[in-house]
């Protein structure tokens, strides 16, 4: 089964103004993008509506996070139902910054994932190991441990709405990049785990993308690997080279 190439742009808390974000969108709106690639951008929540209104229709918008409750006294949070009602189709969950800075556990990420799916959202589910864990040869163990609560929390059919983003923490924003061989090895292991923990059909159809200092210079080499189905891009998604990354999946 052919898996559609997927490229997401995670703006994080950047840039600092709506005008700068509009400039990024203007580049994307004018670009010649591969129509076979699914493209999603994730601006800070305050800019979801303004950018949704000016973004070309073949690019989707994602929230960078959501809570698991439908409504209530949870100051500062956004519910998955609110995102769905606002016409936001995707949400990023489990990003390493949410795990390390805000203390989100894999169990908590799984609860939020189940809630997002129930609300009708699609999920970009982030997993990945630290440098210490890689040096201790625990990469596969860590990725499986982060996925296991999600496997337990959702049904087999839910996986059709999940994109797994493997992001080695040591490569995010550092300029270091997993080699194409390292990324392929880990993503093949993730797919193998899905085959055992869920089903072979889910493993074959689920898109597993790579994130971690992806740029125009390294994306082509990564994109040709059989188990790399695209990218989740941080810093480079704020630059014109994001267009080259989007088009790196062209055969």
C-alpha positions in Angstrom: 0.0 0.0 0.0 1.4 3.4 -1.0 1.5 5.9 1.9 0.9 9.5 1.0 4.0 11.7 1.7 3.3 14.1 4.6 5.2 17.3 5.5 4.2 19.3 8.6 5.6 22.6 9.7 5.7 23.2 13.4 6.1 27.0 13.9 6.3 26.5 17.7 6.2 29.9 19.4 7.5 31.6 16.3 7.7 34.1 14.7 6.7 37.0 17.0 4.1 38.7 14.8 1.1 38.0 12.6 2.8 40.0 9.8 5.8 37.7 9.8 3.5 34.6 9.7 1.5 36.1 6.8 4.8 36.5 4.9 5.5 32.7 5.5 2.0 31.9 4.2 2.5 34.1 1.2 5.6 32.1 0.1 3.6 28.9 0.5 0.6 30.3 -1.4 2.7 31.2 -4.4 4.9 28.1 -4.4 4.7 25.2 -6.8 4.0 22.4 -4.4 3.9 18.6 -5.1 0.1 17.9 -5.2 0.8 14.3 -4.1 2.1 15.5 -0.7 -0.1 16.3 2.3 1.0 19.6 3.8 0.1 20.8 7.3 1.3 23.9 9.2 1.0 24.5 12.9 1.1 28.1 14.0 0.6 29.2 17.6 -3.0 29.0 18.6 -3.6 32.7 18.6 -2.9 32.7 14.8 -4.9 29.6 13.8 -7.9 31.6 12.5 -6.0 34.5 10.8 -3.8 32.0 8.9 -6.6 29.6 8.1 -8.4 32.5 6.4 -5.6 33.3 4.0 -3.9 29.9 3.4 -4.4 28.1 0.2 -7.0 25.3 0.5 -4.6 22.4 -0.3 -2.6 23.1 2.9 -4.1 22.2 6.2 -3.8 23.8 9.6 -2.9 22.1 12.8 -3.0 23.1 16.5 0.2 22.5 18.4 -1.6 21.0 21.4 -5.0 20.4 23.1 -6.4 19.2 26.4 -8.5 16.0 26.8 -11.6 17.6 28.3 -14.4 18.8 26.1 -15.0 22.0 28.2 -14.6 23.2 31.7 -12.5 25.2 34.2 -9.1 24.7 32.5 -7.7 28.1 32.1 -5.3 28.4 29.1 -6.3 25.1 27.5 -8.1 24.4 24.2 -10.4 21.4 23.9 -10.4 19.0 20.9 -14.1 19.7 20.4 -13.3 23.4 20.1 -10.6 22.7 17.5 -13.0 20.5 15.5 -15.7 23.1 15.7 -13.3 25.7 14.4 -12.5 23.5 11.4 -8.9 22.7 12.5 -8.3 19.2 11.2 -5.0 18.3 12.9 -3.4 18.6 16.3 0.2 17.8 17.3 0.5 15.8 20.5 3.3 14.4 22.6 6.0 16.7 21.2 9.3 16.3 23.2 8.9 19.9 24.4 5.5 19.1 25.9 7.0 16.0 27.6 10.3 17.6 28.9 9.2 21.2 29.6 5.6 20.7 30.7 6.0 17.2 32.2 3.5 15.3 30.0 3.8 11.6 30.4 3.1 9.0 27.7 0.0 8.0 29.5 -1.3 11.6 29.5 -0.4 11.9 25.8 -2.4 8.8 25.1 -5.4 10.2 27.0 -5.2 13.3 24.9 -4.8 11.4 21.7 -7.9 9.3 22.4 -9.9 12.5 23.2 -8.7 14.2 20.0 -9.7 11.2 17.8 -13.1 11.1 19.5 -13.6 14.7 18.6 -12.9 13.9 15.0 -9.4 15.4 14.8 -6.3 13.8 13.1 -3.2 13.5 15.3 0.5 14.0 14.6 1.8 11.9 17.4 5.4 12.6 18.4 7.8 10.2 20.0 11.6 10.0 20.3 14.6 9.4 22.5 17.1 11.6 24.3 20.9 11.5 23.5 21.5 9.6 26.7 18.9 7.0 25.7 20.4 6.6 22.3 23.9 6.2 23.6 22.6 3.6 26.0 21.1 1.7 23.0 17.5 2.3 24.3 16.0 4.0 21.2 13.7 1.2 20.3 12.7 0.6 23.9 11.9 4.2 24.5 9.8 4.6 21.3 7.8 1.5 22.1 7.2 2.7 25.6 5.9 6.0 24.3 3.6 4.3 21.8 2.3 1.5 24.1 -0.2 3.6 26.1 -1.6 4.9 22.8 -2.0 1.4 21.5 -4.0 0.6 24.7 -6.1 3.7 24.5 -7.4 3.6 20.9 -9.0 1.1 18.5 -7.3 -0.4 15.4 -9.4 1.8 13.1 -8.3 5.0 14.9 -4.8 4.5 13.5 -6.0 5.8 10.1 -6.1 9.2 11.6 -2.7 9.2 13.2 0.7 10.2 11.7 3.6 9.2 13.9 6.5 11.7 14.1 9.7 10.1 15.2 11.8 13.0 16.5 15.1 12.1 18.3 15.2 14.8 21.0 19.0 15.2 20.5 18.3 16.3 16.9 15.6 18.9 17.5 16.9 22.4 17.0 20.5 21.4 17.5 21.6 21.2 13.9 22.4 17.5 14.5 20.4 15.1 12.3 20.0 11.4 12.5 21.7 9.9 9.5 19.3 8.5 6.9 20.4 5.0 8.0 19.7 5.8 11.7 16.3 7.3 10.9 15.4 4.4 8.7 16.4 1.8 11.2 14.4 3.4 14.0 11.3 3.9 11.8 11.4 0.4 10.5 11.5 -0.8 14.2 8.5 1.4 15.0 6.6 -0.1 12.0 7.6 -3.6 13.2 6.3 -2.8 16.7 2.9 -1.6 15.2 2.7 -4.9 13.3 3.0 -6.8 16.6 1.1 -4.5 18.9 -1.8 -3.6 16.5 -1.8 -5.4 13.1 0.2 -5.8 10.0 -2.3 -3.7 8.0 -2.1 -0.8 10.5 1.7 -1.0 10.4 1.8 -0.9 6.6 -0.7 2.0 6.3 0.4 4.3 9.1 2.6 7.1 8.1 5.8 7.5 10.1 7.6 10.8 9.5 10.9 12.1 10.7 11.7 15.3 12.6 14.9 16.8 13.9 16.8 19.6 12.1 15.3 18.7 8.7 16.4 21.2 6.0 16.7 21.6 2.3 20.2 20.0 2.3 19.3 16.7 4.0 15.7 16.1 3.2 16.2 14.3 -0.2 18.5 11.7 1.4 16.0 11.1 4.2 13.0 11.1 1.9 14.1 8.1 -0.2 14.2 5.8 2.8 11.4 3.2 2.6 10.0 3.8 6.1 10.3 7.6 6.1 7.0 8.9 4.9 7.7 12.6 5.3 8.8 15.2 7.8 7.8 17.3 10.8 9.8 20.4 10.3 10.7 23.0 13.0 13.0 26.0 12.2 13.1 25.4 8.5 9.3 25.6 8.2 9.7 29.4 8.8 12.0 29.8 5.8 11.6 29.6 2.0 13.4 26.3 2.0 10.3 24.7 3.5 9.0 24.5 -0.1 12.0 22.3 -1.1 11.3 20.0 1.9 7.7 19.7 0.9 8.7 18.7 -2.7 11.4 16.3 -1.5 9.0 13.4 -1.8 8.6 13.7 -5.6 9.7 10.5 -7.3 
